[in-house]
Amino acid sequence: MDEKDRPQNLRPSNMSTRGRPPRNARNVSGSQGAARDSTLRSEARAPARAYAIRARKEASSPYVITGTLSLYHPNVTALIDSRLTHLYVCENLVSSMKLPIEITKFMIKASNPLGKYVLVDKVCKNCPLMTRGNCFSADLMLLPFDEFDVILGMVWLTLHDAVVNCRRKTIELKCQNNEILWIESDELNLLPIVISFMSAQRYMRKGCDAYLAYVLDTKVSKKKIESVPIVCEYTDVFPEELSGLPLVREVKFAIEVVLGTSRISIAPYRMASTELKDLKIQLQELTNRGATVFSKIDLRFGYYQLRVKDSDVPKTAFRTRYKHYEFLVMPFGLTNAPAIFMDLMNRIFRPYSDRFFVSEHVEHLRIVLQTLKDKQLYAKFSKCEFWLQEVGFLGHIVSTDGIRVDPRKISTVVN
């Protein structure tokens, strides 16, 4: 393995060895520029812990000092870590400031705390880092990180004859006029570090506050029911919430148990292989009859739109720390719940089961929505799909070309 491709995941055993080129560094003949490239090439062996995912933890380390410097006038937040050799700058900062970028003659493979690698081959040379009117130039290599603007390592400290006080977290730098500049670490409000699930549970048991955060893609436009043909005529089929208990229908959920049987918990109902095979044959037959447009409707809390048989309501009772409750509608997770729900769908759509895929899709969609409206069954619009050229169903993709396995279901095996 070439030196330039060697991962930077080794940490020196003590402070005295940091910043020195390895004994067996490559000999590069030529000018001072060639010698400088040789030194930088040898630094590829040094650790490159440059990702800010551990920023709060690193800021509390005795080896790490944070400070505010100015780079071409704007203030930047700098992480000064004596365990590093290279000097880095945030890619976003370079892009926003439009700093000149050069391509290095070598490529560094830097590792982050999660064990992943990133290749570094761009540098901003002779960047003027200013503080209190003094300039400390640096060659900053571009690296993707967020919480710090600049990361300074041992090369920079050595170049400016720095004296690091790890206990007080201060640095003394020698200026060009031989004056000593004293820098004290800043206290930063950084993002929290990543912790394990078990650690999070332990902290919550101790009374720590916990928050659930999620990311939304603001560039994705939200579907609007008014923009979907035919569907826009049945807005009352897609309410935001269920209005109350469902109607008393011809199908009710019953719980039949053998006398003396205690409550049990088993895996949810799954279709047998013979049933799946029969279903696939039916779908293929329908496809062969000329289906080209598909729609998929997802009922809102589908099981909750089916009542439990009155005599079986007591069997659904469960206890909480506050009181006892019973299900008046079919709960999720029961063994025969899918079969009962499919029975309801088959009953209400039986008059149309032989007509579909024969006439146009417009008529079919209108019939389905009108049937749901008449039966007061409600769908969740955000999970529905209309006017598709192909549709996913039970792990398969149904399209005009036939039926094939959903590639998302086998991606793990393929990759």
C-alpha positions, 0 to 999 in steps of 0.5 A: 500500500502506498503511503498516500493511500494508508488510512490515518487511523493510528494515534501516537503513543505520546506527545513527544512523537507528534509532528515528526516525520517517520524515520522511513519517510520517502526520499524526494530529491529536488527543491524545497517544494519537493521536500515540503511535499515529502513531509506532507506525504509522510503525514499521511500516517498521522490520525485524521479525526476531523469529523465533528460528530464527537465535537463536544467530547473532543472539546472537553479533552485535555489535548483540545482547545477551541478558539475564534480566529479571523480568515480574510476578515470573517471570524471562524471557529477553530479546533486546535488539537495537538494529536493531529498533524494536518490542518483542515478547513470546512468545505462549505466555508471555502465554497461560501468565501470562494477561496482559491483551491489547489489540487495536491500531488498526493491523496490522503485517506482520512478516517472518521470516528465511525470507521469510514474513510474520505479522500482528501486531495484539495488544499487552500494555501497560505490562508491568513489566520488572524488574531489580535492583529497577528497573522499565522498562515496555514495550508488548509486541506478541504474536509467535510465537517460541520461544527468547526470551521478550521481544525489545526494540528501539530504542524501549525503548533510546531511552526509557531513554537506553541506551548500548550497547557493542557490543564488550563487549556491555553496556548502560547504562540510566538508571533513574527516579532517574537512576542508571545500571544496567549490564547484561551479556549472558548466555551462552545455550544455544540451539538450533542454527541452520538450515544447508544440506545442503552445509554439513552435509556439509562439517562432517561431513567435518571430523569434526563429530558429526551426529545425525538427529532426527525428530518423532513425533505423540504424540496419534496412537494406534498401531494394534494388531493385536489390535483388528482383526477377522480379522487378530488371528487371524493374528498370525504373519503380521505379525512384527517382523522376517523370521526368515531366508531365504524358502522355495524357491518356484515363482518364483525371481528370475533375471538374464538378460544378454547375453554380454559385457554390462557392468553397467548402471544404469537407472530402476526398472521402471514400468508402461506406459500400456497396462498401467495402462489395463488395470489401471484397467479391471479395477479398475472391473469389480471395483468395478461388481460390488459391492465396498464394503469394502477392505483393503490388505496391505503385505509386510514387505521384500517383495522379500526374501521371494523367492529369487534363482536359485542360478545367478544369485547371483554376478551380484548380487555387489557390493564394499564397503570391507570385503569382497564380498557377494552377494544370496541374495534379490531386491534392490530397484531392479532392472528386472524385480523388480516383474514377478517379484514380481507373478508370485509374487502371481498364482501364490499367489492364482490360485485366488481371483482370480475369487471375490473381490468376490463373497462377503463381505470377511470370507471374502476377508481370511481367505483372503488371510491364511491363504495368506500364512501357508501360504506363509510370506510376512510383512506389516508391520502398521503399513503395512496397512489393513483394513476401508476404504471406499476404498483407494489403489492406483497413484495412484488411489482405489478406492471404492464410487463407482468409481475416481478420481485420488488428489488427493494426486498432483495437489495440486501442479498444482491449487494 
